[in-house]
Amino acid sequence: MSIDREKFLIEEVKIAQDIIKRMATNSFNVKTWTITLVVATLLFKGNNNHICIAFIPLIAFWFLDSYYLQQERLFRKVHDWVVSYRLDNDDKLFNMNPVRFKCEVQSVLRIMFSVSTLPFYGSILIMLSVYFTIIYFKYFELLLKCIKLSQAGN
């Protein structure tokens, strides 16, 4: 391996590793913001619609986190490609476009329901759903009484 090829390999690997690290940091920040915004919307006083609003940042950040995880996986493929390809070739220098590996990585929707993200966001979704049910239980109970009264009247 020539010295120039070795330098290019080292630089390309550093770039790929920096991108992977940035995607992992973005994923962590998204999780932090998810908790912050969901809790903040639950702290709003007034009518109980704030519970419904809490689902918006949850779903949005769940999708965004899955997108960052997909990008991280794509750039891991780029990293592996650079390491294996650069040993024998000098062309396609600094080609960090991950699109060519898109078919090798799961879609964002599949990642949303993978072991990597579902436990975190699913548990928040379950807690919000339980809270929603508790808050609106009196309305459900009233609705059931109205249904029973209407059936008894017929």
C-alpha positions as a printed NumPy array, in Angstrom:
array([[  0.   ,   0.   ,   0.   ],
       [  1.429,   3.352,  -0.983],
       [  1.789,   6.144,   1.523],
       [ -0.728,   8.314,  -0.373],
       [ -3.294,   5.533,  -0.446],
       [ -2.769,   4.996,   3.281],
       [ -3.28 ,   8.714,   3.996],
       [ -6.471,   8.743,   1.942],
       [ -7.712,   5.652,   3.751],
       [ -7.05 ,   7.202,   7.148],
       [ -8.772,  10.468,   6.212],
       [-11.807,   8.745,   4.716],
       [-12.163,   6.489,   7.75 ],
       [-11.958,   9.545,  10.039],
       [-14.681,  11.296,   8.05 ],
       [-16.956,   8.245,   8.178],
       [-16.336,   7.793,  11.908],
       [-17.094,  11.471,  12.572],
       [-20.377,  11.193,  10.684],
       [-21.307,   8.023,  12.591],
       [-20.468,   9.734,  15.878],
       [-22.565,  12.777,  14.913],
       [-25.567,  10.578,  14.051],
       [-25.279,   8.781,  17.414],
       [-25.121,  12.15 ,  19.197],
       [-28.164,  13.372,  17.258],
       [-30.038,  10.224,  18.257],
       [-29.231,  10.805,  21.926],
       [-30.289,  14.467,  21.684],
       [-33.581,  13.479,  20.061],
       [-34.341,  11.138,  22.962],
       [-33.579,  13.919,  25.431],
       [-35.847,  16.353,  23.578],
       [-38.6  ,  13.748,  23.381],
       [-38.745,  13.366,  27.137],
       [-38.474,  17.115,  27.671],
       [-41.287,  18.041,  25.287],
       [-43.625,  15.226,  26.3  ],
       [-43.276,  16.161,  29.975],
       [-43.605,  19.878,  29.158],
       [-46.874,  19.307,  27.288],
       [-48.212,  17.232,  30.166],
       [-47.479,  20.093,  32.573],
       [-49.762,  22.511,  30.7  ],
       [-52.794,  23.483,  32.742],
       [-56.237,  24.069,  31.368],
       [-58.273,  21.602,  29.393],
       [-57.112,  18.018,  28.98 ],
       [-56.17 ,  18.416,  25.314],
       [-52.521,  18.723,  26.328],
       [-52.427,  14.937,  26.585],
       [-53.266,  14.65 ,  22.894],
       [-50.613,  17.246,  22.088],
       [-48.01 ,  15.143,  23.93 ],
       [-48.358,  12.446,  21.268],
       [-47.115,  14.864,  18.565],
       [-43.499,  15.255,  19.753],
       [-43.415,  11.57 ,  20.654],
       [-44.288,  10.411,  17.137],
       [-42.225,  13.117,  15.419],
       [-39.077,  12.446,  17.432],
       [-39.576,   8.684,  17.219],
       [-39.47 ,   9.033,  13.43 ],
       [-36.501,  11.431,  13.547],
       [-34.52 ,   9.161,  15.867],
       [-35.167,   6.223,  13.552],
       [-33.998,   8.334,  10.615],
       [-30.725,   9.141,  12.409],
       [-30.275,   5.478,  13.264],
       [-30.788,   4.583,   9.614],
       [-28.198,   7.185,   8.583],
       [-25.764,   5.827,  11.157],
       [-26.199,   2.336,   9.749],
       [-25.727,   3.606,   6.199],
       [-22.481,   5.344,   7.122],
       [-21.258,   2.198,   8.866],
       [-21.67 ,   0.531,   5.471],
       [-19.734,   3.412,   3.881],
       [-17.016,   2.967,   6.51 ],
       [-16.743,  -0.748,   5.791],
       [-16.704,  -0.09 ,   2.05 ],
       [-13.922,   2.489,   2.375],
       [-11.793,   0.136,   4.451],
       [-12.167,  -2.763,   2.023],
       [-12.174,  -0.794,  -1.25 ],
       [ -9.382,   1.675,  -0.542],
       [ -6.848,  -1.085,   0.048],
       [ -6.859,  -1.898,  -3.678],
       [ -8.172,   1.213,  -5.474],
       [ -7.499,   4.924,  -5.727],
       [-10.629,   5.941,  -7.586],
       [-13.814,   7.255,  -5.953],
       [-11.813,   9.168,  -3.377],
       [-13.911,  10.676,  -0.568],
       [-17.113,   9.255,  -2.033],
       [-19.216,   9.293,   1.153],
       [-22.597,   9.04 ,  -0.533],
       [-24.491,   6.338,   1.412],
       [-27.335,   5.994,  -1.122],
       [-25.697,   2.986,  -2.783],
       [-26.207,   1.022,   0.464],
       [-29.866,   2.004,   0.955],
       [-31.124,  -1.477,   0.022],
       [-28.844,  -3.07 ,   2.642],
       [-30.304,  -1.097,   5.569],
       [-33.819,  -1.275,   7.02 ],
       [-36.332,   1.454,   6.236],
       [-37.061,   4.166,   8.782],
       [-40.458,   2.609,   9.505],
       [-38.913,  -0.8  ,  10.228],
       [-36.304,   0.835,  12.446],
       [-39.11 ,   2.587,  14.352],
       [-40.35 ,  -0.829,  15.457],
       [-36.963,  -2.437,  15.971],
       [-35.319,  -3.469,  19.226],
       [-33.243,  -0.273,  19.064],
       [-36.107,   2.201,  19.346],
       [-39.356,   0.43 ,  20.279],
       [-38.593,  -0.119,  23.988],
       [-37.834,   3.579,  24.551],
       [-40.615,   5.16 ,  22.501],
       [-43.073,   2.308,  23.048],
       [-42.831,   2.669,  26.812],
       [-43.524,   6.402,  26.558],
       [-46.447,   5.644,  24.224],
       [-47.87 ,   3.129,  26.717],
       [-47.472,   5.57 ,  29.624],
       [-49.177,   8.359,  27.651],
       [-51.986,   5.998,  26.655],
       [-52.544,   4.917,  30.26 ],
       [-52.493,   8.552,  31.412],
       [-54.916,   9.465,  28.613],
       [-57.255,   6.64 ,  29.681],
       [-57.126,   7.682,  33.344],
       [-57.852,  11.335,  32.569],
       [-60.676,  10.549,  30.152],
       [-62.087,   7.576,  32.087],
       [-64.908,   9.681,  33.517],
       [-65.939,  10.587,  29.952],
       [-65.811,   6.954,  28.886],
       [-67.857,   6.013,  31.943],
       [-70.421,   8.724,  31.138],
       [-70.589,   7.543,  27.539],
       [-71.225,   3.967,  28.665],
       [-74.03 ,   5.155,  30.996],
       [-75.642,   7.062,  28.112],
       [-75.451,   4.003,  25.911],
       [-77.014,   1.828,  28.62 ],
       [-79.801,   4.387,  29.189],
       [-80.537,   4.605,  25.484],
       [-80.705,   0.815,  25.245],
       [-82.956,   0.607,  28.317],
       [-85.289,   3.218,  26.804],
       [-85.782,   1.169,  23.639]])
